[in-house]
């Protein structure tokens, strides 16, 4: 029987000639990685099998700064994406409302600054509250790589989880969601992923804070296709399906969004459920791929109906584990390895090679110590303390860089 996988590899290992995609770079040029601009125009859809060096024409001229835009610019969700969005009901109560007034001229709405709840850092009457020479709109108080202006702009677009807006004093992670037709999982999956990252704040003996993940639907009707061992089509899909968010305005911070695509699958590795594709120099050819067909073919699995009953790992749980794992790679995490004496199978960054390991990673079987990751009380994927300590929010793959650090392996644990 094939090894069970909800992460990167098909067996948890890789030799020097067939590295997992998350440690693979197509071109070893040593060129400097360029950041993604916010002011991108729509990218025309082209054949994903196009030559790797083909060029796509676009307007690279910079748009107006966030501070130059009206706080009440209409940032409605892409109409095409909205039609395919799940009905998530009304947004939760959120203090970060806007009234269209900016008394101090820092680009931040008066009500938004007041709603943030700390006038010692954000005073609606003072453009540089802490007097450090950086206007309030450009501050990144929570060190998540997002300025206050970017968090305000992101909050004007409804997320897929109907979650609260990004907050200037809480760590936020923005994710652009694309999907091939009929490959988008249900809303419960995205809620489960949010829970995984929020649970990082539960380690009392550390100064780690919860991370709040916000998913934004972009293109949900990409043409279905299968991939093989050739990296070119996968990288070109990521490049040509870049952020559009029609109608969101120039201030919407697409440059700070992890690129996540739900795709069909791979013909050469039919048990690979997801991967992070890197590149030596081109940030637009990097991102996260989740293989929906593969997950739906493999799960539900690993349960027993006969006494004593063991719950199955469901399709939704497999999706949530895979997304959480691959987003972990985008935050510079490698796999849980033998580095510290053995693989910790309760850590979401492990690669399960059988049903026991799959249940430990998704259901916390046989564990009650949150430092290891998932527990039986959680009954859901979790990061170990060691993994959570290694997360980087200002060196994100497909946002800040096109490659992983630590010799392109990510930081293993």
C-alpha positions in Angstrom: 0.0 0.0 0.0 1.3 3.5 -0.8 2.4 5.6 2.0 -0.2 8.1 3.4 0.7 11.7 2.9 -0.9 15.0 3.8 2.1 17.1 3.2 5.0 17.4 0.8 6.5 14.1 -0.1 5.2 10.7 -1.1 7.2 8.8 1.4 8.7 11.4 3.8 12.1 11.1 2.2 14.0 12.3 -0.9 17.3 11.5 -2.6 19.6 14.0 -4.1 18.2 13.6 -7.6 14.5 13.8 -6.8 14.2 16.4 -4.0 10.8 17.3 -2.7 9.3 20.4 -4.4 9.6 22.5 -1.3 13.4 22.3 -1.5 13.7 22.5 -5.3 15.0 25.5 -7.2 14.7 25.4 -11.0 17.4 27.9 -11.8 20.6 28.4 -9.9 21.4 31.9 -11.1 22.2 33.7 -7.9 20.1 36.6 -9.0 18.5 38.9 -6.6 14.9 38.1 -5.7 12.5 40.9 -6.5 9.5 41.7 -4.3 6.0 41.6 -5.8 4.5 45.0 -6.5 1.1 46.0 -5.1 0.2 47.9 -8.3 0.1 45.0 -10.7 -2.2 44.9 -13.6 -4.2 41.8 -14.6 -2.0 39.0 -15.8 -3.4 37.3 -19.0 -4.0 33.6 -18.6 -1.6 31.6 -20.7 -0.9 28.0 -21.3 0.7 26.6 -18.1 3.0 24.6 -20.3 4.6 27.7 -21.8 8.4 27.8 -22.0 9.9 28.8 -18.6 11.6 31.9 -20.0 8.5 33.2 -21.9 7.7 36.8 -20.9 4.3 38.2 -20.0 3.7 41.9 -20.7 2.4 43.9 -17.8 2.4 47.5 -16.6 5.0 47.6 -13.9 4.6 51.3 -13.1 4.0 52.0 -9.4 0.5 53.1 -8.4 -0.3 55.7 -5.7 0.7 55.1 -2.2 -1.7 53.8 0.4 -1.7 57.2 2.1 -2.8 59.0 -1.1 -5.9 56.9 -1.4 -9.2 57.6 0.3 -9.8 55.5 3.4 -13.2 54.7 1.9 -12.1 53.5 -1.5 -14.5 50.8 -2.7 -12.6 47.5 -2.1 -15.4 45.0 -3.0 -14.4 41.4 -3.6 -13.8 40.3 -7.2 -17.4 39.8 -8.5 -16.5 36.5 -10.2 -14.9 35.1 -7.1 -17.8 36.3 -4.9 -20.3 34.2 -6.9 -18.4 31.1 -6.0 -17.7 31.9 -2.4 -19.4 29.9 0.3 -22.2 31.6 2.2 -20.5 32.4 5.5 -23.1 34.7 7.0 -22.5 38.1 8.5 -19.1 39.3 9.5 -18.2 39.1 13.2 -18.3 42.2 15.3 -15.1 44.1 14.7 -14.0 47.3 16.4 -11.9 48.3 13.3 -14.6 50.2 11.5 -14.1 53.3 9.4 -16.1 56.6 9.2 -14.2 58.4 6.4 -12.3 60.9 8.5 -8.6 61.2 9.0 -7.9 64.0 11.3 -4.1 63.6 11.5 -3.5 62.9 7.8 -1.6 59.6 8.4 -3.9 57.7 6.0 -5.6 55.8 8.8 -9.3 56.3 9.5 -10.0 58.0 12.9 -12.4 55.2 14.0 -10.0 52.5 12.9 -7.2 54.0 15.0 -9.5 54.4 18.0 -10.8 50.8 17.5 -7.3 49.4 17.7 -7.5 50.2 21.4 -4.1 51.6 22.3 -3.8 55.4 22.0 -0.3 55.2 23.2 0.7 53.6 19.9 -2.1 54.8 17.6 -3.6 58.3 18.4 -6.1 59.4 15.8 -5.1 63.0 16.4 -1.3 62.5 16.0 0.3 61.4 12.7 3.4 59.9 14.5 2.1 58.8 17.8 5.4 57.4 19.2 7.5 60.2 17.7 10.0 57.9 16.1 9.9 59.6 12.7 7.8 56.9 11.1 4.2 57.9 10.4 1.6 55.7 12.1 0.4 54.4 8.7 3.8 52.9 8.0 4.4 51.4 11.4 4.4 47.6 11.9 3.8 47.4 15.6 3.3 43.6 15.6 6.3 42.7 13.4 4.2 40.7 11.0 5.5 42.4 7.9 2.3 44.4 7.4 2.1 48.1 7.9 -1.0 49.7 9.5 -2.0 51.0 6.1 -1.8 47.5 4.6 -3.8 46.0 7.4 -6.5 48.7 7.1 -6.7 48.1 3.4 -6.9 44.3 3.7 -9.7 44.7 6.2 -11.9 46.3 3.7 -12.2 43.1 1.7 -14.3 40.2 3.1 -12.2 37.2 3.9 -13.3 33.6 3.1 -13.7 32.9 6.8 -15.8 35.9 7.7 -13.1 36.7 10.3 -12.2 39.9 12.0 -10.1 42.4 10.1 -6.3 42.2 10.3 -5.3 44.1 13.5 -2.3 46.5 13.9 -1.3 44.8 17.2 -1.9 41.2 16.3 0.2 39.0 14.0 -1.7 38.5 10.7 -1.0 36.3 7.6 -2.7 37.1 4.4 -3.3 34.3 1.8 -4.5 34.7 -1.8 -6.6 31.7 -2.8 -6.9 30.5 -6.4 -8.5 27.3 -7.4 -9.0 25.1 -10.4 -12.7 24.7 -11.2 -14.6 22.6 -8.5 -11.4 22.1 -6.4 -12.0 24.6 -3.6 -12.7 22.9 -0.3 -15.5 24.0 2.0 -15.4 26.8 4.6 -14.8 24.5 7.5 -11.3 23.7 6.2 -10.3 27.3 6.3 -11.6 27.7 9.8 -9.6 24.6 10.9 -6.4 26.1 9.4 -7.1 29.4 11.3 -7.4 27.4 14.5 -4.0 25.7 13.9 -2.2 29.1 13.6 -4.1 30.8 16.4 -3.2 27.9 18.7 0.5 29.0 18.5 -0.3 31.5 21.2 -1.1 28.8 23.8 2.5 28.1 24.8 2.7 29.7 28.2 6.4 29.3 28.7 7.2 31.2 25.6 6.6 34.7 24.2 5.0 33.3 21.0 1.8 35.0 19.8 -1.1 33.6 17.9 -1.1 34.1 14.1 -4.3 35.1 12.5 -4.7 33.7 9.0 -6.9 35.6 6.5 -7.9 33.8 3.3 -9.0 36.0 0.3 -10.7 34.4 -2.7 -9.3 35.6 -6.1 -9.6 33.3 -9.1 -11.7 30.2 -8.4 -12.4 29.0 -11.9 -8.9 28.1 -13.3 -9.0 25.4 -16.0 -8.3 22.0 -14.4 -5.1 20.3 -15.4 -2.7 17.6 -14.1 1.0 18.0 -13.5 3.9 15.7 -13.9 7.6 15.8 -12.8 8.3 18.9 -14.9 8.5 22.0 -12.7 7.9 24.4 -15.5 4.1 24.1 -15.7 3.7 24.3 -12.0 5.8 27.4 -11.7 4.1 29.0 -14.7 0.6 28.3 -13.2 1.7 30.3 -10.1 3.1 33.1 -12.3 0.1 33.4 -14.6 -2.5 33.1 -11.8 -1.1 35.9 -9.8 -3.3 38.3 -7.7 -6.1 40.1 -9.6 -8.7 41.0 -7.0 -10.7 43.1 -9.5 -12.2 46.2 -8.0 -10.1 46.1 -4.8 -8.1 49.2 -5.6 -4.4 49.9 -5.6 -4.0 49.9 -1.8 -5.0 46.2 -1.4 -1.7 44.6 -0.3 -1.3 41.8 -2.8 2.5 42.0 -2.3 2.1 40.7 1.2 -0.1 37.7 0.3 1.0 34.0 0.2 0.0 32.6 -3.1 -2.1 29.4 -2.6 -3.6 27.4 -5.4 -6.0 24.4 -5.2 -5.1 22.2 -8.2 -6.0 18.8 -9.5 -3.0 16.5 -8.8 0.2 15.0 -10.1 0.4 12.0 -12.4 3.9 11.1 -11.3 3.2 11.3 -7.6 -0.4 10.2 -7.0 -0.1 10.4 -3.2 1.4 13.9 -3.0 -1.3 16.1 -1.4 0.5 19.4 -1.5 3.8 21.1 -2.0 5.6 24.4 -1.9 7.3 25.3 -5.2 10.4 27.5 -5.0 12.6 29.2 -7.5 16.1 30.6 -7.3 15.2 34.1 -8.4 11.5 34.7 -9.6 9.1 35.3 -6.7 6.1 35.1 -9.0 6.9 31.4 -9.8 6.8 30.4 -6.2 3.8 29.5 -3.9 1.7 26.7 -2.4 0.0 24.0 -4.4 -2.7 21.8 -2.8 -3.8 18.8 -4.8 -7.5 18.5 -4.2 -8.2 15.3 -6.3 -5.4 13.5 -4.4 -6.8 14.3 -1.0 -10.3 13.3 -2.0 -9.0 10.0 -3.4 -7.1 9.1 -0.3 -9.5 10.2 2.5 -11.4 9.5 4.7 -8.8 7.0 5.9 -7.0 5.5 8.9 -10.0 4.7 11.1 -11.5 1.5 12.5 -15.2 0.8 12.8 -14.8 -2.3 15.0 -14.2 -1.9 18.8 -12.2 -0.1 20.0 -13.4 2.5 17.4 -10.7 4.8 16.0 -12.1 7.9 14.2 -11.2 8.3 10.5 -9.2 11.3 9.3 -11.8 13.0 7.2 -11.3 14.7 3.8 -11.7 18.1 5.5 -9.2 17.2 8.2 -6.7 16.1 5.5 -7.2 19.4 3.6 -6.6 21.4 6.8 -3.5 19.4 7.8 -2.0 19.8 4.3 -2.7 23.5 4.0 -1.3 24.2 7.5 1.8 22.1 6.7 2.5 23.8 3.4 1.9 27.3 4.8 4.4 26.4 7.4 6.9 25.9 4.7 6.1 29.3 3.3 7.0 30.7 6.7 10.5 29.1 6.4 9.8 25.9 8.3 11.4 22.6 7.1 10.2 19.2 8.0 10.3 17.6 11.5 13.3 15.4 11.0 15.8 13.2 13.0 17.7 16.5 13.9 16.8 16.3 17.6 16.8 12.6 18.0 13.7 11.5 16.1 10.7 12.7 14.2 7.9 14.2 16.3 4.8 12.8 14.6 2.5 15.2 16.6 4.0 18.2 14.9 2.1 19.4 11.8 5.5 19.8 10.1 6.1 16.0 10.2 5.4 13.9 7.1 3.3 10.9 8.1 4.3 7.6 6.5 1.4 5.4 7.8 -1.9 5.5 9.6 -0.5 5.7 13.1 1.5 8.8 12.2 -1.4 10.2 10.3 -3.7 9.9 13.4 -1.0 11.4 15.6 -0.6 14.4 13.4 -4.3 15.1 12.8 -5.9 13.7 16.0 -3.1 13.9 18.6 -3.5 10.2 19.3 -1.5 9.1 22.5 -0.3 12.7 23.4 -1.4 15.1 26.1 1.6 17.5 26.0 0.9 20.6 23.9 4.6 21.2 23.5 4.8 18.2 21.1 1.9 19.6 18.9 -1.5 17.9 18.5 -3.0 16.3 21.6 -6.0 14.0 22.0 -7.9 17.0 23.6 -7.2 19.1 20.4 -8.2 16.3 18.0 -6.7 18.6 15.3 -3.3 19.5 13.8 -1.0 21.7 15.8 2.5 23.1 15.7 5.1 21.9 18.2 6.7 24.5 20.3 10.0 23.9 18.5 8.4 24.5 15.1 6.5 27.6 16.2 9.7 29.2 17.5 11.2 29.0 14.0 8.3 30.7 12.1 9.3 33.9 10.2 6.7 36.4 9.2 9.0 38.8 7.5 10.8 36.4 5.1 7.8 34.6 3.6 8.0 32.5 0.5 6.1 34.0 -2.5 6.0 37.3 -0.5 9.5 38.4 0.5 11.5 35.7 -1.2 11.4 32.9 -3.8 13.5 30.4 -1.8 13.8 28.8 1.5 16.7 29.5 3.9 19.0 27.1 5.6 20.4 25.6 2.4 17.0 25.7 0.7 15.6 23.1 3.2 13.8 25.4 5.5 14.6 25.4 9.2 14.2 21.8 10.3 13.5 20.7 13.9 
